């Protein structure tokens, strides 16, 4: 039996990249933790948007 539905989009990479880039930017300005958390939040929002779009 084959599944004819298209493959799911992967949004987890946005969470990982957001965390890494946010920490790097935060480290550059002296606030690594805040940068990490902001990057994590933005990545999570992006991943949720991809998930939401994929479910429609």
LOROFI-514692 format. One record per residue (C-alpha): residue number from 1; residue in three letters; y, z, x. Coordinates in steps of 0.001 Angstrom, whole numbers. Layout:
N
<NUM; ALA; <Y; Z; X>>
...
END
This chain:
56
<1; UNK; <0; 0; 0>>
<2; UNK; <3371; -963; 1449>>
<3; UNK; <6667; 703; 750>>
<4; UNK; <9292; -1903; -132>>
<5; UNK; <12272; 443; 60>>
<6; UNK; <14690; -41; 2961>>
<7; UNK; <14531; 2497; 5797>>
<8; UNK; <16736; 5552; 5540>>
<9; UNK; <19936; 5708; 7550>>
<10; UNK; <19977; 8381; 10246>>
<11; UNK; <23065; 10560; 10266>>
<12; UNK; <21804; 13251; 12619>>
<13; UNK; <23218; 11413; 15592>>
<14; UNK; <26689; 12080; 14194>>
<15; UNK; <26031; 15818; 14250>>
<16; UNK; <24836; 15676; 17863>>
<17; UNK; <27651; 13443; 19083>>
<18; UNK; <30265; 15413; 17183>>
<19; UNK; <29057; 18640; 18757>>
<20; UNK; <28986; 17247; 22291>>
<21; UNK; <32282; 15400; 22071>>
<22; UNK; <33973; 18299; 20307>>
<23; UNK; <32842; 20709; 23014>>
<24; UNK; <34042; 18316; 25736>>
<25; UNK; <37462; 17892; 24137>>
<26; UNK; <37684; 21614; 23458>>
<27; UNK; <36769; 22381; 27066>>
<28; UNK; <39518; 20039; 28252>>
<29; UNK; <42125; 21960; 26244>>
<30; UNK; <40669; 25411; 26940>>
<31; UNK; <38982; 26017; 23568>>
<32; UNK; <35367; 24882; 23972>>
<33; UNK; <33995; 26934; 21073>>
<34; UNK; <36630; 25753; 18631>>
<35; UNK; <36130; 22145; 19735>>
<36; UNK; <32378; 22485; 19322>>
<37; UNK; <32709; 23907; 15826>>
<38; UNK; <35221; 21282; 14744>>
<39; UNK; <33022; 18514; 16162>>
<40; UNK; <29974; 20024; 14483>>
<41; UNK; <31788; 20148; 11148>>
<42; UNK; <33038; 16577; 11397>>
<43; UNK; <29592; 15354; 12412>>
<44; UNK; <27992; 17205; 9522>>
<45; UNK; <30471; 15685; 7068>>
<46; UNK; <29712; 12225; 8464>>
<47; UNK; <25962; 12830; 8194>>
<48; UNK; <26347; 14039; 4610>>
<49; UNK; <28367; 10944; 3719>>
<50; UNK; <25671; 8693; 5160>>
<51; UNK; <22995; 10641; 3294>>
<52; UNK; <24977; 10433; 40>>
<53; UNK; <25538; 6680; 439>>
<54; UNK; <21844; 6167; 1221>>
<55; UNK; <20764; 7996; -1939>>
<56; UNK; <22797; 5749; -4258>>
END
